[in-house]
């Protein structure tokens, strides 16, 4: 009887130890995030410009806000109803990315994204980036949430902003709002950006797994899409602008103006006009198959050529961050006054864009007249820039131009 009692006792101890070992077995905690860029309408509705975003460092272009009042507003955004493609999806008013990262209890996982720029003038390397550190601290007894320390810091400073919150396992919950300042140290707004600040809502949920990986930390999904979201590189800047200038030579003085508008991401409208002598040119081009090859229709008028209508193509290639090449060929040129086809027109341009300065050289041919041109643009404040330039044709005519440009 004593042997049976002892056997039952030791069996109970073994079962208790086995159960305890199973319960104490560390979990793999997988964090899935949904980083959603907030549209301009939502930013205005929530009045995000008046919200205080805390920055880990003064030089960091990113700020963060964990305030519960703001996070409660994000709950009302039905982002989960949007169908996201794998990796990164693009919508007119919504862009998102979905990174994953995993770790074990009380071990910190880091998500690091950065963007570096080399100045051709000074040789100085400047960068922007952020580091998000996620540490699971405690699992709720019901397994429905994980107490998590979330730390937000810049890459080039020791300071950080951190908080602790319960991250649910059943659904996404908002954990922070991140602001990204798009202007540089001088206040100049970077190209291809209509707003001075972008806002991102960060949602997160946790997943518990009982099986441990071979290493303490590993990435489940690609994080490069996260960098693509924060530093979106377009092949060609979709920048609209208006400009006006005074044109002169030793014989006469006149003026000119122009409007360049991106009506959509694929449709571009360009209008130019001048007086003394009177000249007009308007064109509309559309991208073909989402590439930078465009089909176009142009209308010209001047005292020398009369009224012309032309159809053709143009191509625009961004060779690097600093060099863009463009070429156009309009083989069909119709003389409206004489009701006949005339000589084709073509142009070739090269633009060098370095920080707040750009320089463009071009050569064009119309009605057998070859025109050489060059102009420089110097940004002086945000979207406002000064223009300097000139043109010369092989008939001996030249002009000097001074004006301004406003980009939007």
N, C-alpha and C positions, 0 to 999 in steps of 0.2 A: 504493500500500500504506500509505504514511504517512497519507494522507487517511482511509482506511478505519479505521486504528488510532485516529486522532484522533477520528473520528466515534463509534466505539464508546466511547472514553474519555469524551467529553462526554455521550454518551447515558447511560452508567453513572452519571455525576455527577448528571444530571438526574433519573434514576430514583431515585437515593439521596436527593436533596433532596426529591423528591415523597413518597417513603415516609416520610422524616423529618418532613415537614410534616404528613402524615396522622397519624403517631404522636404528634406533639407538639400536635395539635389538642386544645384543652381540652374536657373532658367536662362535660356537665350532670349533676350529681349530685342525684338525687331521693331524699329521705329520707321513708320512710313509717313512722309510729309507731303503736303500739297501746297506748293507755293504759287499763289495766284496774284497776278498783277491787277490792281484795282483800276477800273476805268475812270475816266475823268468825271463822269456823272456821279459815280459812287464817292469819289474823293470830295467832290463839292457837297454832296448830300451829308456826308459825315463831318464836313468842315475840317479835313485833315491838316490844312495849312495852319490852323490855330492850335493843333495838338503839339505838345512838347515831346520831341523825340530825343532820347538820351544817346549821346555818342561816346563810345569808349575813348576816343581821341579826337582832338580838334581838327586834325588833318584827315580824318576818316570821312568818306563821303556817305557812309551808311549810319543811320540812327535806328533806334528800336524803342518801342513802347509796349509795356506789358499791362497797362491799366485795365482793371476788370470792366470798367464802364465801356471802354472802346472794344474790348473783346466780346462783350455782350452784343454789340451792334453787328459784329461779324457773323454771329450765329444766324442772323436774319438773311445773310447772303446765300441764296440757294445754289452754291457752287457744285454741290454733289449731283445736281440735276443735269449738269453739263457733261456731255460725253467727251472724255479726253482720249486722245490717241496715245499710243505708247511713247514714252519719252517726252516730247514737247508738242503741244498743239498750238495753233495760231487761230485766233478769232479777231474780228474787228475791234471788239472792246474787251477781250479777255485773253490773256496769255498765261500759260501755267507750265510747271514742271513737277515731276513726282519722283524725288530721290528716296532711296531706302538706305538704312544703315543698321547694323546689328552690333550688340555687345552683350556682356554678361553683367550680373548685378554688381554694383559698386565699381565698375570699370567704365572709364570715359571713352566715348566714341567721338571722333572729330570729323566734321565736314568742312573742308577747306576749298574755297574758290577764290581765284585772283585773276587780275588782268594787268599786264605790264606794257608800258609804252616807252619807246626809245626816241628821244629828241634828236633830229638830224642836225640841229643848230649847235646845241651844247653837249651832245653825247650823254646827257643825263637820263637815267632810267627812272621813271615815275610809275608807281603802281597803285592799284586800288584793290581791296579785297576784304574778305571777312572770314572768320572762323567761328563755327557753331559747335560747341561742346555739349554733349548729351550724356548724362550719367543717371542710370536707374538706381534708385535708393531703396525702394520698398514696394512690395506687391500688396495690394489691398487683399484682406482675407477672402473676399468673395471672388478675387481674380478679375475684377472688372476694370481696374485701373492700376497704373504704376506711378508712384511718386518719383518725379524726375527733376533733377537739377539741370537747368538750361542756361548756358553761359554764352554770351555774344561778345566777340572782341574783334578788333582790327588786327591786321597782319603786322603793322609796324609800330605797335605801342603796347605797353604792359597793362594798360587799364582794360577793364571789362565791365559789362552789365550782366547781372545774373539774377535768376529767380528759381523758385521751386514750385511745381504744380503737379496735380494728378492728371496723367494722360490716359484717357479711356482706351479700352481694348475693343469696344464694340463699334465705335464710330469716330469720325474725325472731330476734333475740337480745336477752336482757334487758340493759339498760344502767344502770338505776337503780331505786331504790324511793323514792317521795316520800311524806312524811307531811304531813297537813294538820290543824293544831290547830283544833278547833271551838269553843274557849272564848275569851272575850274577856279583856281585861287584868285584870278583877276575878275571873276564874275562873268566871264565869257561863256555863253551857252554853247555846248558842244553841238556839232552838226547832227542832223537827223532827229533832233528832239524838239518838240513843240512846247513841252512843259519843262520847267526848271527842276521839278522834283517828281520822281516816280514813287508809287506806294505799292507794297506787296503785303498781302495777308498770308500768314503762315499757319497752316492747320497740321495737326499731328494725331496719329493714333498708334497704339502699341500692340504688338502681337507676341504672345508667350510661346516659346518652344522648349520642350524638355531635353532635346538632344543638343549636346555641346558641339561646337565646331572644333577643328584642330587648333585654331588660334583664338585668342581672346576677342579680337575685333576683326570683322571683315565686312566688305561692302556687298550688299545684295544687288543693287542696281547701279547703273552708270550715273556718275555725278557731273559729267561734262555738260549735260543739258541744263544743269543749274547755272553754270557759267554762261551758257548761251542766252539764258533768260535775262541775266543781270547785265551782260555786256553783249547786246545783240548787234551783230555785224551785218550790215546790209551791203549787197554788192555795189549799189550806187545810192548815195544819199537821196532820200525823197524830200528834198528841201524846196519849198516855194519861196518866192521873193518878189519884191517890187524894187525898181531902181529908177533914178533920174540923173541926168548929167548935162553939163554944158560942154558943147563941142565947138572947137574953133581951130582956125589956121590964120595965116597972115592976111587972107582975103575976106573972110567972113566969120561970123559967130552964130551959133544956133543951139538947139537943145534936142535932147532925145530922152525917151523913157521906155520902160518895158515891164511886163508882168510875166512871171513864170509860175504856173500853177500845176500841182499834182492833184487832179480832180479825184482820182482813185489811186491805188497802188500801181495800176497799170496804165492809166490814161494821163497824158501830159499835154498841157496847153501852154503855148508860148506866143506872146504878142509884143512886137517892138514897133516904135514909131519915131520919126525925127522930122524936124522942119529946118528949112534953109540949108539944103533943098529938102522938099517934102519926100519922105520915104516911109513905106509901111511894109511890115512882114508879119504874117501870122501863121502858126503851124499847130497841128494837133497830131500826136503820135500815140500809138498803143503798143504795149509789149506783146510779143509773140511767144506763146507757150511758157509764160512766166520767166523768160530769159530777157537779157538786155538788148536783144534784137527787136527793133520796133518798126512797124509800118506807119507811114506818115502821109499827111496831105498838107501842102503849103500854098499860101497866096502871097504874091509880091506886088508891090507897086512903087514905081519911081518915075521921074520925068524921063530918064534915059531908056528904061526898059518897057514902060507901059505896065499894063495889068497882066500878070502871069499866074497860072495855077499849075502846081507840080505834084507829082506822086512818086514816092520812093521809099527807101529804107534807111535806117541809121543803126549803128552799133556802138555800145558803150561798155568799156571794160575797165574795172578797177584793178590795175596791175599790182598795187600794194596799198598800204594805208595812206600813202602820200601821192601816188601817181594814178591818174585816170586818163585814159585815151578814148577819144570819140571820133567817129567818122560817119559821114552821111553821103548817100548817092541818090539823086533824084533824076532818073533817066527820062521820065515823061514830064515835059514842060510845055504847057499849052499857052500860046499867045492869044488872049481873048480878043484883042482889038483886030488882029489880022487873021484870026481863026485858023491858026496853023501851029504845028509843033516847032519848037525851037531847040536851042542847044541845052544839053543836060547841065545840071548844077551839082557841085559836090563840095565837101568841106572836110578838113581834118583838124582836130584840136588835141592839145596835150595840157593837162592841168596838174600843177604841183601844189599840194595843200599841206602846209606844215604849221601845226598849232593854229595861231590866229592870223596867219598870212597865207594867201594863195596867189598863184601866178599862172596865167593862161596864155599860151601861144597858139595861133591858128592861121590856117591858110584856106581860102575859099575861092571858088570859081563860079561866076554867074554871067551868062551872056558873053563868054570868052574874056571876061575881065577877071584877073586874078587879084585878090585882096589879101594882104598880110595884116595881121592884127596881134596886139598883145595888151593885156591889162592885168593889174594887180589889185587885190582886195585885202584891206587891212581892217580887222575887227577892232572896234574901239569900245563898244559897250554892249554886252549881251548879243542881241540880234542885229545891231547896227554896225555897218562897215563903210569905210571910205573906198572909192574907186578911182584909179588912175590908169590911163591907157592911151592908146593911139592906134591908128590904122594907116596903111599906105597901099595904093594900087600902082600898077606898072604904067599907068597913064600920067604919073607924076603928081597925083592928088594925095593929100594926107590930112589927117585930123588928129587933134589932141583932145582927150576927154578927161574931165574931172567931175565926180559926182558922189552919190551915196547909194547904198543898198540896204534894204530892210528884209530880213529873212523871217519866215514863220512856218 
